[in-house]
Amino acid sequence: MYRIIACDLDETLLNNQGAISEGNLRAIKSAQELGVKFVPATGRGYSSVGDLLSRLGLADMAGEYVISFNGGAITENKGSRLLHFEGLDWDVAQELYRRGQQYDVCMHVYTRDSVYVFNLGEDERKLLSKRMQIQLVSNTDLNFLSGQEIAKLLYVNTDYNYLKAVEEQLQDMRECIDVSFSSNRYMEFNKKGVNKGAGLLNLCGILGIPYQESIAIGDNFNDLPMIEAAGLGVGVKNAVDGIKPMCDVITESTNNEDAVAEVIERFVLSSR
């Protein structure tokens, strides 16, 4: 019996227009009526998912949760109560930001409540306009954020091979950062040991739910740790090929075809 579903948002729960389909909503509600918790697990910050939580009927709800910043934060929705936070060390974030200016990348810097963007291109601007509020910056270091905690930082380039080449140049920092990829354009940096899998296991521990009773659903490399940590790890049909061999199940549907509903109907509703 599965008691918790941790689900990625972009390219998984959300269709290519950034919306939750009626089919997914109905399936999620049916699972919730059986006592199954539906937990968004996202690389975004908690403050950017308010509209999605309202659509899911989870906004300001006690006993309902969000895993954000790729596992860097766990928040109970009632009163936005932060239960867990683990961000980048300041010196590490500063070095990543400094090095990022040497590459052909846009950069996002996430604090607990805001997203600061350096070197924003038009394509990225259009994408972010559908996802979150941002603040543009031109600062050459992070001293303007002195005293604030840095949740994560990411580099943006639509050429995946270019990002992989950049990753190779950051090998000297791998002892203090976790690196993952998402949306076929983001290379994301979290503190070492911080990822969606660790976030899911932390939440299971908080709730007293064995990890074997969890489902994780995702599409990209930043979802892989939770797919591997969950009792049932699911990749949607449109998942990148690199993660599919590590998934227990691949859906027959894409994110545009109610893939999340397919998982719920097959592994939750059919067994009740």
C-alpha positions as CSV (number, residue, x, y, z in Angstrom):
1,M,0.0,0.0,0.0
2,Y,1.4,3.4,-1.0
3,R,0.8,6.3,1.3
4,I,2.8,9.1,-0.2
5,I,3.4,10.2,-3.8
6,A,6.3,12.6,-4.4
7,C,5.9,14.2,-7.8
8,D,8.1,16.4,-9.9
9,L,6.3,19.4,-11.5
10,D,7.8,20.7,-14.7
11,E,7.6,18.1,-17.6
12,T,5.9,15.6,-15.2
13,L,2.8,16.8,-13.4
14,L,2.5,19.9,-15.6
15,N,1.9,19.8,-19.3
16,N,4.0,21.8,-21.8
17,Q,1.7,24.8,-21.1
18,G,2.6,24.7,-17.4
19,A,-0.9,23.5,-16.4
20,I,-2.3,20.6,-14.4
21,S,-4.8,18.6,-16.5
22,E,-8.3,17.8,-15.2
23,G,-7.4,14.1,-15.5
24,N,-4.4,14.5,-13.2
25,L,-6.5,16.6,-10.8
26,R,-9.2,14.0,-10.5
27,A,-6.8,11.1,-9.9
28,I,-4.9,13.1,-7.3
29,K,-8.2,14.0,-5.5
30,S,-9.2,10.3,-5.5
31,A,-5.9,9.3,-4.0
32,Q,-6.2,12.0,-1.3
33,E,-9.7,10.7,-0.4
34,L,-8.0,7.4,0.3
35,G,-5.5,9.1,2.7
36,V,-2.6,9.2,0.3
37,K,-0.5,12.3,0.5
38,F,0.4,14.0,-2.8
39,V,3.7,15.9,-2.3
40,P,5.1,18.2,-5.0
41,A,8.8,17.7,-5.3
42,T,10.4,20.5,-7.2
43,G,13.7,22.4,-7.9
44,R,11.7,25.6,-7.5
45,G,11.3,27.5,-4.2
46,Y,8.2,27.0,-2.1
47,S,7.2,30.6,-2.7
48,S,6.8,30.0,-6.4
49,V,4.3,27.1,-6.2
50,G,1.4,28.9,-4.4
51,D,-0.9,28.9,-7.4
52,L,-0.2,25.2,-8.0
53,L,-1.0,24.3,-4.4
54,S,-4.3,26.2,-4.7
55,R,-5.1,24.2,-7.9
56,L,-4.3,21.0,-6.0
57,G,-6.4,22.0,-3.0
58,L,-3.3,21.9,-0.8
59,A,-2.7,25.6,-0.1
60,D,-2.4,26.3,3.6
61,M,-3.4,22.8,4.5
62,A,-2.1,21.1,7.7
63,G,-0.5,17.8,7.2
64,E,0.3,18.5,3.5
65,Y,3.9,19.2,2.3
66,V,6.2,20.4,-0.4
67,I,9.7,19.3,-1.1
68,S,11.5,22.2,-2.8
69,F,15.0,23.3,-3.9
70,N,15.6,19.8,-5.0
71,G,15.3,18.5,-1.4
72,G,16.9,21.5,0.2
73,A,13.7,22.4,2.0
74,I,10.6,20.6,3.3
75,T,7.6,22.8,4.1
76,E,4.3,22.1,5.7
77,N,1.7,24.1,3.8
78,K,-0.2,25.3,6.8
79,G,1.4,28.6,7.6
80,S,4.3,27.8,5.3
81,R,6.0,26.1,8.2
82,L,9.6,25.2,7.3
83,L,10.5,21.8,8.7
84,H,13.9,21.4,7.0
85,F,16.4,23.6,5.2
86,E,19.9,22.9,3.9
87,G,21.4,25.4,1.5
88,L,24.8,26.0,-0.2
89,D,27.7,27.1,2.0
90,W,28.2,30.8,1.3
91,D,31.8,30.5,0.0
92,V,30.7,27.7,-2.4
93,A,27.8,29.8,-3.8
94,Q,30.1,32.7,-4.2
95,E,32.7,30.6,-6.1
96,L,30.0,29.1,-8.4
97,Y,28.6,32.6,-9.1
98,R,32.1,33.9,-9.9
99,R,32.9,30.9,-12.2
100,G,29.6,31.2,-13.9
101,Q,30.6,34.5,-15.4
102,Q,33.3,32.8,-17.3
103,Y,30.9,30.6,-19.2
104,D,28.1,31.1,-21.7
105,V,25.3,30.7,-19.2
106,C,22.5,32.5,-17.5
107,M,22.5,32.0,-13.7
108,H,19.8,31.7,-11.1
109,V,20.5,32.3,-7.4
110,Y,17.8,31.0,-5.0
111,T,17.4,32.4,-1.5
112,R,14.6,31.1,0.7
113,D,12.1,33.6,-0.8
114,S,13.5,35.1,-4.0
115,V,15.2,34.2,-7.3
116,Y,17.9,36.4,-8.7
117,V,18.9,36.1,-12.3
118,F,22.1,37.1,-14.0
119,N,22.6,37.4,-17.8
120,L,18.9,36.7,-18.7
121,G,18.3,35.8,-22.4
122,E,14.9,36.3,-24.1
123,D,14.2,32.5,-24.4
124,E,14.8,32.0,-20.6
125,R,12.7,35.2,-19.8
126,K,9.7,33.7,-21.7
127,L,10.0,30.4,-19.9
128,L,10.4,32.0,-16.4
129,S,7.4,34.2,-17.0
130,K,5.2,31.1,-16.8
131,R,6.9,29.7,-13.7
132,M,8.1,32.3,-11.1
133,Q,8.8,35.9,-10.2
134,I,12.5,36.9,-10.6
135,Q,14.8,39.8,-9.9
136,L,17.4,40.7,-12.5
137,V,20.9,41.5,-11.3
138,S,24.2,42.5,-12.8
139,N,26.4,42.2,-9.7
140,T,29.7,40.4,-10.3
141,D,29.7,38.8,-6.8
142,L,27.0,37.7,-4.3
143,N,27.8,40.3,-1.6
144,F,24.5,42.0,-2.3
145,L,22.9,38.9,-0.7
146,S,25.2,39.0,2.4
147,G,23.5,37.6,5.4
148,Q,21.0,35.6,3.4
149,E,21.0,31.8,3.0
150,I,21.5,30.6,-0.5
151,A,19.3,27.6,-1.2
152,K,20.8,26.6,-4.6
153,L,22.3,28.0,-7.7
154,L,22.0,26.9,-11.3
155,Y,23.5,27.6,-14.8
156,V,21.3,27.8,-17.9
157,N,22.2,26.8,-21.4
158,T,20.0,24.9,-23.9
159,D,23.0,23.0,-25.1
160,Y,23.2,20.0,-22.8
161,N,26.7,19.0,-24.1
162,Y,28.0,22.4,-23.3
163,L,26.7,22.1,-19.7
164,K,28.3,18.7,-19.4
165,A,31.6,20.2,-20.5
166,V,31.2,22.9,-17.9
167,E,30.6,20.2,-15.3
168,E,33.9,18.7,-16.1
169,Q,35.6,22.0,-15.3
170,L,34.0,22.0,-11.9
171,Q,35.4,18.7,-10.7
172,D,37.5,20.4,-8.0
173,M,34.2,21.4,-6.3
174,R,32.5,18.1,-6.4
175,E,33.3,17.3,-2.7
176,C,31.0,20.2,-1.6
177,I,28.2,20.2,-4.2
178,D,25.6,17.9,-5.7
179,V,25.1,18.5,-9.5
180,S,21.9,17.6,-11.3
181,F,20.2,18.5,-14.6
182,S,16.6,19.4,-15.4
183,S,14.4,20.8,-18.1
184,N,17.1,20.0,-20.7
185,R,18.6,23.4,-19.9
186,Y,19.5,23.6,-16.2
187,M,22.6,22.5,-14.4
188,E,21.7,22.7,-10.7
189,F,24.0,23.0,-7.7
190,N,22.9,22.0,-4.2
191,K,24.9,21.3,-1.1
192,K,26.6,17.9,-1.1
193,G,24.1,15.3,-0.1
194,V,21.0,17.5,-0.8
195,N,18.8,16.0,-3.5
196,K,15.2,15.0,-4.0
197,G,15.8,11.5,-2.8
198,A,17.2,12.8,0.5
199,G,14.2,15.1,0.7
200,L,11.8,12.3,0.2
201,L,13.5,10.1,2.9
202,N,13.6,13.1,5.3
203,L,9.8,13.6,4.8
204,C,9.1,9.9,5.2
205,G,11.0,10.0,8.5
206,I,9.1,13.1,9.7
207,L,5.8,11.4,8.9
208,G,6.8,7.9,10.1
209,I,6.1,6.4,6.7
210,P,8.4,3.6,5.5
211,Y,10.1,4.6,2.3
212,Q,8.7,1.4,0.8
213,E,5.3,3.0,0.9
214,S,6.3,5.9,-1.3
215,I,6.0,6.5,-5.0
216,A,8.3,9.0,-6.8
217,I,7.5,10.3,-10.3
218,G,9.8,12.4,-12.5
219,D,11.4,13.0,-15.9
220,N,14.9,14.2,-15.5
221,F,18.2,13.7,-13.7
222,N,17.4,15.8,-10.7
223,D,14.4,13.4,-10.1
224,L,16.6,10.3,-10.2
225,P,17.7,10.3,-6.6
226,M,14.0,10.2,-5.4
227,I,13.1,7.7,-8.1
228,E,15.8,5.4,-6.7
229,A,14.9,6.1,-3.1
230,A,11.2,5.5,-3.3
231,G,9.4,2.2,-2.9
232,L,8.3,2.6,-6.5
233,G,10.3,4.8,-8.9
234,V,8.4,6.0,-12.0
235,G,9.6,7.8,-15.0
236,V,7.1,9.4,-17.3
237,K,7.2,8.4,-21.0
238,N,8.9,11.8,-21.9
239,A,11.6,11.3,-19.4
240,V,15.2,11.7,-20.6
241,D,16.6,8.4,-21.8
242,G,19.4,8.5,-19.3
243,I,17.2,7.9,-16.3
244,K,14.8,5.3,-17.8
245,P,17.0,2.2,-17.0
246,M,16.9,3.2,-13.3
247,C,13.1,3.5,-13.1
248,D,10.9,0.6,-11.9
249,V,8.2,1.7,-14.3
250,I,7.9,3.9,-17.4
251,T,4.4,5.2,-18.0
252,E,2.7,4.8,-21.4
253,S,1.7,8.5,-21.2
254,T,3.7,11.7,-21.4
255,N,3.2,14.7,-19.2
256,N,0.8,16.0,-21.9
257,E,-1.3,12.8,-21.6
258,D,-2.1,12.5,-17.9
259,A,1.0,10.4,-16.9
260,V,0.5,11.1,-13.2
261,A,-3.1,9.9,-13.4
262,E,-1.9,6.8,-15.1
263,V,0.4,6.1,-12.1
264,I,-2.3,6.7,-9.5
265,E,-4.9,4.7,-11.3
266,R,-2.5,1.7,-11.8
267,F,-0.7,1.6,-8.4
268,V,-3.0,3.3,-5.9
269,L,-6.7,3.2,-6.9
270,S,-6.7,-0.3,-8.4
271,S,-5.4,-1.8,-5.2
272,R,-8.0,-0.2,-2.9
